Amino acid sequence: MLDFWRNLIDAGLFAAEVQGVIALRLIRLASGGSETSAEIHRALRRSRNRHISVPRWQQPSTNYE
């Protein structure tokens, strides 16, 4: 039972750290400057390299009837 709580706390700390990183990235992008364009290109390049398959039930419907 102790492992469950330890894992839950670790997951919460990880989520908080991820939120902090995202917040810092957004602040960096919002501040503008010469590095903003490079940061955007790096983020897009990383996201294009990830092949995430979306389950069929989550894909948008093209049937508009």
Secondary structure, DSSP 8 states (H G I E B T S, - for coil): -HHHHHHHHHHHHHHHHHHHHHHHHHHHHHH-STHHHHHHHHHHHHHHH------GGGS------
